[in-house]
Amino acid sequence: MKLNRRDFIKCSSGAAIALPNIITSKALGAADGTPAASERVTLAIVGHGGQGRSDLGAFMRDKRVQLVAACDVKHAELDRFKDNKNVDTYTDYREICARDDIDFVLCATPDHWHAQVTIDAMKSGKDIFCEKPLSLTIEEGRKMSDTARAYGRVFSCGSQRVIEDFGKLAAAANSGRYGEVLAAHADPGRGPRHCYLPGRGDPVKDRIDWDMWLGPAPWTPYNAFRCGRAYGLGGRGFRTWYDYSGGMMTDWGGHKFGAVMHGLKLDHTGPQAIYHPGGEHKYLTYEFANGKKIYVGGGMKYICEEGEARPQRKFKVPPGLRWYEDGANSPYRDVINCVYSRKRPFRDVEYAHRVATICHLGNICTLLGRDLKWDPEKEDFIGDAEASRLVSRPRRGPWQI
């Protein structure tokens, strides 16, 4: 029996063989390079607003990808698909998980939904592209990475700016031309704050399933500024609020800490100490077991034995600093290549988890206002029960992972 690509992936992950049931005008392939339907990656998007639309556009430029389903709790987003008869729409992502003809899920929800959607999707046999930041808590990120390994899933976390904006600086630092890299600076921005907005507005009128939008977050009356997409920390979007996001610390931290940790070759571990700014520490500071440090503030730069590493416009990436493989020029093509090859993408979930952990540690240190000691292997604070309680958060039922 000859297996097509989808059957092969299901067999290799322990799932039963199922014949594809997608028939389109290009079901048998086309002269423009579009693969036959049985060889295409069938994609579903969960969270179509803002960055989700941008990510989806990038995936749709790859002829190997076919969109078959979209999910959003805001009905205005689903209205965008009303004229597309080939795309089924849902307000509950679990209906996507239940389909066995979907290979790949693009998760672009607010942060507090990332773990639930991706873990459930992986358990139902889907590969994942999840927008950054990976997680809302350190515990979530560990469970996401462990689930990907246990179920043999390909999982990439979006952060194109790691390479596009900051990659050449990391390459310059690692080239050796400035001597050994000793430390790095990154400046992602502030963390979130608690939300005390009163209930205001009508979710029915605004056509949003409010209880589903909250999901695992604490229940609270509807207010459009809690779930708004306004960027930044101005109080009109979800990134402002602690219950749903880690603020700019996790949002830009996914990019900037991602580049810095890769540049320092520390993307497989975490710090052993986090120092609150004040006294001998001008910046919030992370210190690693090998003595290298990351400072939060002061722009983006690397401190090396022979001075500061500066980005070079035409700098050649050293061979030891791996970016994308198989000719991919973006995280989107990289992960689709890996869906076919079953390799791990550049922004693999474990790397993304270590980056998100740095962000969460910074927010916890700032919240508690004191120095902290961290065990990067056990992923817990040392001798600080109050800090340890912040590694995870209670989840509103039935949303457990």
ZIDA-V57040 format. One record per residue. RES is the residue in one small letter. SS is DSSP state (alpha for helix, beta for strand, coil for the rest). PSI is psi as a letter, one per 30 degrees, with the letter a starting at -180 (999 if undefined). BURIAL is b if it has 16 or more other ideal C-beta (glycine too) atoms within 10 Angstrom, else e. Layout:
res: [RES;RES]
ss: [SS;SS]
psi: [PSI;PSI]
burial: [BURIAL;BURIAL]
//
This chain:
res: [m;k;l;n;r;r;d;f;i;k;c;s;s;g;a;a;i;a;l;p;n;i;i;t;s;k;a;l;g;a;a;d;g;t;p;a;a;s;e;r;v;t;l;a;i;v;g;h;g;g;q;g;r;s;d;l;g;a;f;m;r;d;k;r;v;q;l;v;a;a;c;d;v;k;h;a;e;l;d;r;f;k;d;n;k;n;v;d;t;y;t;d;y;r;e;i;c;a;r;d;d;i;d;f;v;l;c;a;t;p;d;h;w;h;a;q;v;t;i;d;a;m;k;s;g;k;d;i;f;c;e;k;p;l;s;l;t;i;e;e;g;r;k;m;s;d;t;a;r;a;y;g;r;v;f;s;c;g;s;q;r;v;i;e;d;f;g;k;l;a;a;a;a;n;s;g;r;y;g;e;v;l;a;a;h;a;d;p;g;r;g;p;r;h;c;y;l;p;g;r;g;d;p;v;k;d;r;i;d;w;d;m;w;l;g;p;a;p;w;t;p;y;n;a;f;r;c;g;r;a;y;g;l;g;g;r;g;f;r;t;w;y;d;y;s;g;g;m;m;t;d;w;g;g;h;k;f;g;a;v;m;h;g;l;k;l;d;h;t;g;p;q;a;i;y;h;p;g;g;e;h;k;y;l;t;y;e;f;a;n;g;k;k;i;y;v;g;g;g;m;k;y;i;c;e;e;g;e;a;r;p;q;r;k;f;k;v;p;p;g;l;r;w;y;e;d;g;a;n;s;p;y;r;d;v;i;n;c;v;y;s;r;k;r;p;f;r;d;v;e;y;a;h;r;v;a;t;i;c;h;l;g;n;i;c;t;l;l;g;r;d;l;k;w;d;p;e;k;e;d;f;i;g;d;a;e;a;s;r;l;v;s;r;p;r;r;g;p;w;q;i]
ss: [coil;coil;coil;coil;alpha;alpha;alpha;alpha;alpha;alpha;alpha;alpha;coil;coil;coil;coil;coil;coil;coil;coil;coil;coil;coil;coil;coil;coil;coil;coil;coil;coil;coil;coil;coil;coil;coil;coil;alpha;alpha;alpha;coil;beta;beta;beta;beta;beta;beta;coil;coil;coil;coil;alpha;alpha;alpha;alpha;alpha;alpha;alpha;alpha;alpha;alpha;coil;coil;coil;coil;beta;beta;beta;beta;beta;beta;beta;coil;coil;beta;alpha;alpha;alpha;alpha;alpha;coil;coil;coil;coil;coil;coil;coil;coil;beta;beta;beta;coil;coil;coil;alpha;alpha;alpha;alpha;coil;coil;coil;coil;coil;coil;beta;beta;beta;beta;coil;coil;coil;alpha;alpha;alpha;alpha;alpha;alpha;alpha;alpha;alpha;alpha;alpha;alpha;alpha;coil;coil;coil;beta;beta;beta;beta;beta;coil;coil;coil;coil;coil;coil;alpha;alpha;alpha;alpha;alpha;alpha;alpha;alpha;alpha;alpha;alpha;alpha;alpha;coil;coil;coil;coil;beta;beta;beta;beta;coil;coil;alpha;alpha;alpha;alpha;coil;coil;alpha;alpha;alpha;alpha;alpha;alpha;alpha;alpha;coil;coil;coil;coil;coil;coil;beta;beta;beta;beta;beta;beta;coil;coil;coil;coil;coil;coil;beta;coil;coil;coil;coil;coil;coil;beta;coil;coil;coil;coil;coil;coil;coil;beta;coil;alpha;alpha;alpha;alpha;alpha;coil;coil;coil;coil;coil;coil;coil;coil;beta;coil;coil;coil;coil;coil;beta;coil;coil;coil;coil;coil;coil;coil;beta;alpha;alpha;alpha;beta;coil;coil;coil;coil;coil;alpha;alpha;alpha;alpha;alpha;coil;alpha;alpha;alpha;alpha;alpha;alpha;alpha;alpha;alpha;alpha;alpha;coil;coil;coil;coil;coil;coil;coil;coil;coil;beta;beta;beta;coil;coil;beta;coil;coil;beta;coil;coil;beta;beta;beta;beta;coil;coil;coil;coil;coil;beta;beta;beta;beta;coil;coil;coil;coil;beta;beta;beta;beta;coil;coil;beta;beta;beta;coil;coil;coil;coil;coil;coil;coil;coil;coil;coil;coil;coil;coil;coil;coil;coil;coil;coil;coil;coil;coil;alpha;alpha;alpha;alpha;alpha;alpha;alpha;alpha;alpha;alpha;alpha;coil;coil;coil;coil;coil;coil;beta;alpha;alpha;alpha;alpha;alpha;alpha;alpha;alpha;alpha;alpha;alpha;alpha;alpha;alpha;alpha;alpha;alpha;alpha;alpha;alpha;coil;coil;coil;beta;beta;beta;beta;coil;coil;coil;coil;beta;beta;coil;coil;coil;alpha;alpha;alpha;alpha;alpha;alpha;alpha;coil;coil;coil;coil;coil;coil;coil;coil;coil;coil]
psi: [k;k;k;a;e;e;e;e;e;e;e;f;g;g;l;l;k;k;k;k;g;j;j;l;f;h;f;g;l;l;f;g;f;k;l;l;e;f;f;l;j;k;k;k;k;j;j;g;k;c;f;e;e;e;e;e;e;e;e;f;f;j;f;f;k;k;k;f;l;k;k;k;f;j;f;e;e;f;f;f;g;f;g;j;f;f;j;k;k;l;f;j;f;f;e;e;e;f;k;g;g;k;e;k;k;j;j;h;l;l;e;f;f;e;e;e;e;e;e;e;e;e;f;g;g;k;l;k;j;k;l;l;l;e;l;f;l;e;e;e;e;e;e;e;e;e;e;e;e;e;g;h;k;k;j;k;k;k;i;f;f;e;e;e;e;f;e;e;e;e;e;e;e;f;f;f;f;g;a;k;k;e;l;l;k;k;i;e;a;l;a;l;l;k;k;g;k;l;k;k;l;j;f;e;e;f;h;k;j;e;e;e;e;e;b;f;l;k;k;l;l;k;k;f;f;e;g;l;g;k;l;a;h;g;g;g;l;f;f;f;k;e;f;f;l;g;a;f;e;e;d;f;e;e;e;e;e;e;e;e;e;e;e;f;h;g;g;g;a;l;l;f;k;k;k;k;k;l;b;f;j;e;l;k;k;k;k;l;f;g;f;l;l;k;k;j;l;g;a;j;l;k;j;l;e;g;a;k;k;k;k;k;e;g;k;k;k;k;e;f;j;k;b;l;l;h;g;k;g;l;f;e;e;e;e;e;e;f;e;e;f;g;l;k;l;e;h;l;e;e;e;e;e;e;e;e;e;e;e;e;e;e;e;e;e;e;e;f;h;l;k;k;k;k;j;f;e;f;h;l;l;j;g;i;e;e;e;e;f;f;f;l;l;k;k;k;l;g;i;l;999]
burial: [e;e;e;b;b;b;b;e;b;b;e;e;b;e;e;e;e;e;e;b;e;e;e;e;e;e;e;e;e;e;e;e;e;b;b;e;b;b;e;b;b;b;b;b;b;b;b;b;b;b;e;b;e;e;b;b;e;b;b;e;e;b;e;b;b;b;b;b;b;b;b;b;b;b;e;e;b;b;e;e;b;e;e;e;e;e;b;b;b;b;b;e;b;e;e;b;b;e;b;b;e;b;b;b;b;b;b;b;b;b;b;b;b;b;b;b;b;b;b;b;b;b;e;b;b;b;b;b;b;b;b;b;b;b;b;b;b;b;b;b;b;b;b;b;b;e;b;b;e;e;b;e;b;b;b;b;b;b;b;b;b;b;b;e;e;b;b;b;b;b;b;b;b;b;b;e;e;b;e;e;b;e;b;b;b;b;b;b;b;e;b;b;e;e;b;e;e;e;e;e;e;e;b;e;e;e;e;b;e;b;e;e;b;b;b;b;b;e;e;b;e;b;b;e;b;b;b;b;e;e;e;e;b;e;e;e;b;b;b;b;b;b;b;b;b;b;b;b;b;b;b;b;b;b;b;b;b;b;b;b;b;b;b;b;b;b;b;e;e;b;b;b;b;b;b;b;e;e;e;e;e;e;b;b;b;b;b;b;e;e;e;b;b;b;b;b;e;e;e;b;b;b;b;b;e;e;e;e;b;e;b;e;e;e;b;e;b;e;e;e;e;e;b;b;e;e;e;b;e;b;b;b;b;b;b;b;b;b;b;e;e;e;e;b;b;b;b;b;b;b;b;b;b;b;b;b;b;b;b;b;b;b;b;b;b;b;e;b;e;e;e;b;e;b;e;b;e;e;b;e;b;e;e;b;e;e;b;e;e;b;b;e;b;e;b;e;e;e;e;e;b]
//
